[in-house]
Amino acid sequence: MAKRVGSTRRKTRKKLTKEKRDSGKLSLTKYFARFNPEEKVVLNAEPSVQKGCYHIRFHGKVGVIKGRQGRCYKVSIKDGSKQKTLIVSPVHLMKVK
């Protein structure tokens, strides 16, 4: 069997880069964003913050907030035919409009 080289952030150069106009300090409203249970959110990784980020394979998926765990939120997503629960910081979440 071949050994997998690298970690969870490999091959993510394009996904984890910001546009030039979006770079700079993050606003505090992203850190203190509030989400209610059963609210739909999009997993959108913030490249300048590594803490509380999910595995990059879930980037762009839509999930449902199930509750809180510390500062983070439990987000339930569907991965193929399975339901998975991710623990994600509010910096990496966006409300679905």
N, C-alpha and C positions, 0 to 999 in steps of 0.2 A: 504494500500500500504506500502511496506517495504521501509525504508529510506536507501539510499545509503551511506555507510560509507567510508570516505577517500576523497582524492583529486585527481588531475589529474596524479600525479606521483605514485599512488599506484599500486602494483603488477608489478613493473618495475625493480626489482633487477637484473635480468639477462640482460635485454635490455640496462640498463644504467650503465653497468660496463665495464671498459676497461681491456684489457689483461695487464699482468704485464709489458711486454716490451713496451707497448704503453703509460704507465702512465708517468706523468711528465709535464713539462711546454709545453704549446701549441706554435707552431710556429706562427709568425706574418703573414705569408703568408696566413694562414687560415682566419685570421681576415680581410685582405685586398683583398681577392679573388674577381675577377671581373667576372660577368656573363652578357652575352648579351641577349636581348629579343629573345624569341622563341628558346632558348637553353634548352636542356633537362638536368635535374638534379635529383639526388637521395636524398631523405630526410634521412640523417644519423645523428642522434642526437649526439652531443658532450657532454658527461656527466659532464665534468668539468665546462661547461658554461650553466647556466640556463636561462640567458636573451636571448630573441629572439627565444626561442624554441617553436615548434609546439606541439599539443597534441600527446601523444606517440602512439595513435592508427594509425597514419599515418607513422610510422617508416618503412623505407625501400621502400616506394612508389616512383614512378617516376613521376615527374611533369615537367611543362614547365614554364620558366621564363616569366612573363608578364610585369614587370617593376620594378621600385624602389620606396620605400617609406622610406625616411630618409636613415639610414644606411642599412636597410633590403631590401629584395626582395619580390615581390608578386609572389607566385608560384601557378599555377593552377593545381589541381589534380582531378582525377575522383574517387569519393567515391561511389561505387555501380553504380547507374545510374545518379548521380548528379555531376555537376562540382562545385568544391569548390576552393576558393582562400585563401591561407594561407600567412601570413606575417612572413618571416623567416630570421634570421640572416645568413650571409654567412658562419659562422662557422659550421652550421648544414647542409650545402649543399655540394654535390660532383658532379662533371661533369660526365656525362655518356660517356663512351669511345666507 
